[in-house]
Amino acid sequence: MASLIDSLMKTALPQQQTWQLFLIKNWKTIIGNLSQHVRLEKIFKTTVILGVYDPHWMQELHLFSNILLDKINDALDKPEVTQLRFKKVNRKNPNLKGSTKKTYTPIPVELSDKENKALDTIDDPELNEVLKKFLIRCHRQKKILSWNKKKKR
């Protein structure tokens, strides 16, 4: 399957653009350990756009862009890339190292009988549901504020 796609790509791309295919296929080998911090986003004519996960790394890579450009061109048969551009991107896989994705467990809230009776008087089911969610959110916020006050003491 991979060889079929490879042969299809070679016939679909003009001969002068095969370096782009080579760059895409061998990106992780060319860039080495930096692949944890940067990914190949787009190749536009002779400009390569790199997606960087962290602004600090974007600054570092920008400062060393000439060295990085030389490294990329060294991997190619001849110097094809003339410019590197950087843009901030998010990681595609949230399970990767350095991910800051947090899980959220909602605070359980029980509405009082008085609140439930007041909601029962509303005939519109959509309005009833929105108001119920709003009440629950208010109770959660109240609990969070009281917890924060206790932490400060």
C-alpha positions as a Markdown table, in Angstrom:
| # | Residue | x | y | z |
|---|---|---|---|---|
| 1 | Met | 0.0 | 0.0 | 0.0 |
| 2 | Ala | 2.8 | 2.4 | 1.0 |
| 3 | Ser | 4.7 | 1.7 | -2.2 |
| 4 | Leu | 1.6 | 2.2 | -4.3 |
| 5 | Ile | 1.1 | 5.7 | -2.7 |
| 6 | Asp | 4.8 | 6.4 | -3.2 |
| 7 | Ser | 4.7 | 5.6 | -6.9 |
| 8 | Leu | 1.4 | 7.5 | -7.3 |
| 9 | Met | 3.0 | 10.6 | -5.7 |
| 10 | Lys | 6.0 | 10.4 | -7.9 |
| 11 | Thr | 3.9 | 10.4 | -11.0 |
| 12 | Ala | 1.5 | 13.1 | -9.7 |
| 13 | Leu | 4.3 | 15.5 | -8.8 |
| 14 | Pro | 6.4 | 17.2 | -11.4 |
| 15 | Gln | 10.0 | 16.0 | -11.5 |
| 16 | Gln | 11.3 | 19.3 | -10.1 |
| 17 | Gln | 9.1 | 18.9 | -7.0 |
| 18 | Thr | 10.3 | 15.5 | -5.8 |
| 19 | Trp | 12.4 | 17.2 | -3.2 |
| 20 | Gln | 9.2 | 18.2 | -1.5 |
| 21 | Leu | 8.1 | 14.6 | -1.3 |
| 22 | Phe | 11.5 | 13.6 | 0.0 |
| 23 | Leu | 11.3 | 16.4 | 2.7 |
| 24 | Ile | 7.9 | 15.3 | 3.8 |
| 25 | Lys | 8.8 | 11.6 | 4.0 |
| 26 | Asn | 12.1 | 12.1 | 5.8 |
| 27 | Trp | 11.2 | 15.1 | 8.0 |
| 28 | Lys | 11.7 | 13.3 | 11.4 |
| 29 | Thr | 15.1 | 12.0 | 10.3 |
| 30 | Ile | 16.2 | 15.4 | 9.0 |
| 31 | Ile | 15.1 | 17.4 | 12.0 |
| 32 | Gly | 16.1 | 14.8 | 14.6 |
| 33 | Asn | 15.2 | 15.5 | 18.2 |
| 34 | Leu | 13.6 | 18.8 | 17.3 |
| 35 | Ser | 10.6 | 16.9 | 16.0 |
| 36 | Gln | 9.3 | 17.0 | 19.5 |
| 37 | His | 9.0 | 20.8 | 19.3 |
| 38 | Val | 8.3 | 21.5 | 15.6 |
| 39 | Arg | 6.4 | 19.9 | 12.7 |
| 40 | Leu | 6.4 | 20.5 | 9.0 |
| 41 | Glu | 3.2 | 22.4 | 8.2 |
| 42 | Lys | 3.5 | 23.5 | 4.5 |
| 43 | Ile | 5.8 | 23.8 | 1.6 |
| 44 | Phe | 5.1 | 26.8 | -0.6 |
| 45 | Lys | 7.4 | 27.1 | -3.6 |
| 46 | Thr | 10.8 | 27.4 | -1.8 |
| 47 | Thr | 9.5 | 28.4 | 1.6 |
| 48 | Val | 8.9 | 25.9 | 4.4 |
| 49 | Ile | 6.4 | 26.7 | 7.0 |
| 50 | Leu | 7.1 | 25.1 | 10.4 |
| 51 | Gly | 4.6 | 24.7 | 13.2 |
| 52 | Val | 6.1 | 25.2 | 16.6 |
| 53 | Tyr | 4.3 | 24.0 | 19.8 |
| 54 | Asp | 5.9 | 26.5 | 22.2 |
| 55 | Pro | 6.6 | 30.2 | 21.8 |
| 56 | His | 10.0 | 29.8 | 23.5 |
| 57 | Trp | 11.0 | 27.2 | 21.0 |
| 58 | Met | 9.7 | 29.5 | 18.2 |
| 59 | Gln | 12.2 | 32.1 | 19.4 |
| 60 | Glu | 15.0 | 29.7 | 19.6 |
| 61 | Leu | 14.3 | 28.2 | 16.2 |
| 62 | His | 14.0 | 31.7 | 14.7 |
| 63 | Leu | 17.5 | 32.6 | 16.0 |
| 64 | Phe | 19.0 | 29.4 | 14.6 |
| 65 | Ser | 17.0 | 29.5 | 11.4 |
| 66 | Asn | 20.1 | 29.8 | 9.2 |
| 67 | Ile | 21.5 | 26.6 | 10.7 |
| 68 | Leu | 18.2 | 24.8 | 10.4 |
| 69 | Leu | 17.9 | 26.0 | 6.8 |
| 70 | Asp | 21.4 | 24.6 | 6.0 |
| 71 | Lys | 20.5 | 21.3 | 7.7 |
| 72 | Ile | 17.4 | 20.9 | 5.6 |
| 73 | Asn | 19.2 | 21.8 | 2.4 |
| 74 | Asp | 22.0 | 19.4 | 3.2 |
| 75 | Ala | 19.5 | 16.6 | 3.3 |
| 76 | Leu | 18.3 | 17.5 | -0.1 |
| 77 | Asp | 20.2 | 16.9 | -3.3 |
| 78 | Lys | 20.6 | 20.7 | -3.9 |
| 79 | Pro | 19.6 | 23.7 | -1.9 |
| 80 | Glu | 15.8 | 24.0 | -2.6 |
| 81 | Val | 14.6 | 25.8 | 0.5 |
| 82 | Thr | 15.3 | 29.5 | 0.6 |
| 83 | Gln | 13.2 | 30.6 | 3.6 |
| 84 | Leu | 11.8 | 29.2 | 6.8 |
| 85 | Arg | 8.7 | 30.6 | 8.4 |
| 86 | Phe | 7.4 | 29.7 | 11.9 |
| 87 | Lys | 3.9 | 29.7 | 13.3 |
| 88 | Lys | 2.5 | 28.7 | 16.7 |
| 89 | Val | 0.4 | 25.5 | 16.5 |
| 90 | Asn | -1.1 | 23.1 | 19.0 |
| 91 | Arg | -0.2 | 19.5 | 19.3 |
| 92 | Lys | -2.4 | 17.2 | 17.2 |
| 93 | Asn | -2.3 | 14.4 | 19.8 |
| 94 | Pro | -3.3 | 15.4 | 23.3 |
| 95 | Asn | -1.5 | 12.3 | 24.8 |
| 96 | Leu | 1.9 | 13.6 | 23.7 |
| 97 | Lys | 4.6 | 14.6 | 26.2 |
| 98 | Gly | 4.1 | 18.1 | 27.5 |
| 99 | Ser | 0.3 | 18.2 | 27.0 |
| 100 | Thr | -1.5 | 20.3 | 29.5 |
| 101 | Lys | -5.0 | 18.9 | 28.9 |
| 102 | Lys | -6.8 | 18.7 | 32.2 |
| 103 | Thr | -9.8 | 16.5 | 33.0 |
| 104 | Tyr | -12.8 | 18.2 | 34.5 |
| 105 | Thr | -15.1 | 16.6 | 37.0 |
| 106 | Pro | -18.2 | 18.6 | 37.7 |
| 107 | Ile | -19.1 | 19.4 | 41.3 |
| 108 | Pro | -22.3 | 17.5 | 42.2 |
| 109 | Val | -25.2 | 19.9 | 42.9 |
| 110 | Glu | -28.7 | 19.1 | 44.2 |
| 111 | Leu | -31.4 | 21.6 | 43.7 |
| 112 | Ser | -33.7 | 22.4 | 46.6 |
| 113 | Asp | -37.4 | 21.4 | 46.6 |
| 114 | Lys | -38.2 | 25.1 | 46.4 |
| 115 | Glu | -36.0 | 25.5 | 43.3 |
| 116 | Asn | -37.5 | 22.4 | 41.7 |
| 117 | Lys | -41.1 | 23.6 | 42.4 |
| 118 | Ala | -40.3 | 27.0 | 40.8 |
| 119 | Leu | -38.8 | 25.3 | 37.7 |
| 120 | Asp | -42.0 | 23.1 | 37.5 |
| 121 | Thr | -44.1 | 26.2 | 37.0 |
| 122 | Ile | -42.3 | 27.0 | 33.7 |
| 123 | Asp | -44.2 | 25.5 | 30.8 |
| 124 | Asp | -41.5 | 26.0 | 28.1 |
| 125 | Pro | -39.2 | 22.9 | 28.4 |
| 126 | Glu | -36.3 | 24.6 | 26.7 |
| 127 | Leu | -36.4 | 27.6 | 29.1 |
| 128 | Asn | -36.9 | 25.2 | 32.0 |
| 129 | Glu | -33.7 | 23.3 | 31.0 |
| 130 | Val | -31.7 | 26.5 | 30.5 |
| 131 | Leu | -32.7 | 27.9 | 33.9 |
| 132 | Lys | -32.0 | 24.6 | 35.6 |
| 133 | Lys | -28.5 | 24.6 | 34.1 |
| 134 | Phe | -28.0 | 28.2 | 35.2 |
| 135 | Leu | -29.0 | 27.4 | 38.8 |
| 136 | Ile | -26.6 | 24.5 | 38.9 |
| 137 | Arg | -23.8 | 26.6 | 37.5 |
| 138 | Cys | -24.6 | 29.3 | 40.2 |
| 139 | His | -24.4 | 26.7 | 43.0 |
| 140 | Arg | -21.1 | 25.3 | 41.7 |
| 141 | Gln | -19.7 | 28.8 | 41.5 |
| 142 | Lys | -20.8 | 29.5 | 45.0 |
| 143 | Lys | -19.1 | 26.3 | 46.2 |
| 144 | Ile | -15.9 | 27.2 | 44.4 |
| 145 | Leu | -15.8 | 30.7 | 45.9 |
| 146 | Ser | -16.4 | 29.3 | 49.4 |
| 147 | Trp | -13.5 | 26.7 | 48.9 |
| 148 | Asn | -11.2 | 29.5 | 47.7 |
| 149 | Lys | -12.0 | 31.6 | 50.8 |
| 150 | Lys | -11.2 | 28.6 | 53.0 |
| 151 | Lys | -7.8 | 28.1 | 51.2 |
| 152 | Lys | -6.8 | 31.7 | 51.8 |
| 153 | Arg | -7.4 | 31.4 | 55.6 |
